[in-house]
Amino acid sequence: MPLYEYVCEADGTVLELMRPMSQADAPVDDPAGKGRTFVRKMSTFAAKGGPSGGGGHIHSGGCCPCGKNAGGCGMN
């Protein structure tokens, strides 16, 4: 099940909820009972990888994202 973030635009409180995709935009009850309204926040997903598990370069095509030719940065 996906994890979604919801924000209260009045005070900036952010909630994280695991919900089915079919309920992603369904209303969210205020957990504090204050009657606040929460809207779904656009979130980003990032993953780190590489031989050591740390963040490395992701190579695609003939050049490296760092701007050097493939193999030029020593990360491949």
C-alpha positions as CSV (number, residue, x, y, z in Angstrom):
1,M,0.0,0.0,0.0
2,P,1.4,3.5,-0.9
3,L,2.4,6.0,1.7
4,Y,0.8,9.5,1.1
5,E,1.5,12.8,2.8
6,Y,-1.3,15.3,3.6
7,V,-0.8,18.9,4.8
8,C,-3.1,21.2,6.7
9,E,-2.8,24.5,4.8
10,A,-3.9,26.5,7.9
11,D,-1.0,25.5,10.2
12,G,1.3,23.3,8.1
13,T,0.8,20.1,10.0
14,V,1.9,17.1,7.8
15,L,0.4,13.6,8.2
16,E,1.6,10.4,6.6
17,L,-1.0,7.7,5.8
18,M,-0.8,4.3,4.2
19,R,-3.9,4.0,2.0
20,P,-5.0,2.2,-1.1
21,M,-4.5,4.2,-4.3
22,S,-8.3,4.3,-4.7
23,Q,-8.5,6.4,-1.5
24,A,-5.5,8.7,-2.1
25,D,-7.7,11.8,-2.5
26,A,-10.4,10.8,0.0
27,P,-11.0,13.2,2.9
28,V,-8.6,12.8,5.9
29,D,-10.0,13.0,9.4
30,D,-8.2,15.4,11.7
31,P,-6.4,13.1,14.2
32,A,-6.4,15.9,16.9
33,G,-10.2,16.4,16.4
34,K,-9.7,20.1,15.7
35,G,-11.7,20.1,12.5
36,R,-8.7,20.9,10.3
37,T,-8.8,20.1,6.6
38,F,-5.9,18.2,5.0
39,V,-5.0,18.0,1.3
40,R,-2.7,15.5,-0.4
41,K,0.8,16.9,-0.8
42,M,2.9,16.1,-3.8
43,S,5.8,13.9,-2.6
44,T,9.0,12.8,-4.2
45,F,10.6,9.4,-4.0
46,A,14.4,8.9,-4.0
47,A,16.5,5.8,-3.7
48,K,20.2,5.5,-3.1
49,G,22.2,2.7,-4.6
50,G,25.6,1.7,-5.8
51,P,28.1,-0.9,-4.8
52,S,28.6,0.4,-1.3
53,G,24.9,1.2,-0.8
54,G,25.6,4.9,-0.8
55,G,24.6,7.5,-3.3
56,G,26.3,7.1,-6.6
57,H,25.9,8.3,-10.1
58,I,23.2,6.8,-12.3
59,H,24.4,6.4,-15.8
60,S,22.2,6.3,-18.9
61,G,23.2,6.6,-22.5
62,G,26.7,7.8,-23.5
63,C,27.4,10.4,-20.8
64,C,27.4,10.7,-17.1
65,P,25.0,13.1,-15.3
66,C,28.0,14.9,-13.9
67,G,28.7,16.2,-17.5
68,K,31.7,14.1,-18.3
69,N,31.8,11.3,-21.0
70,A,30.9,7.8,-19.8
71,G,33.8,6.7,-17.6
72,G,35.2,10.2,-17.2
73,C,34.2,10.6,-13.6
74,G,35.4,7.3,-12.3
75,M,32.0,6.3,-11.0
76,N,31.4,3.5,-13.5
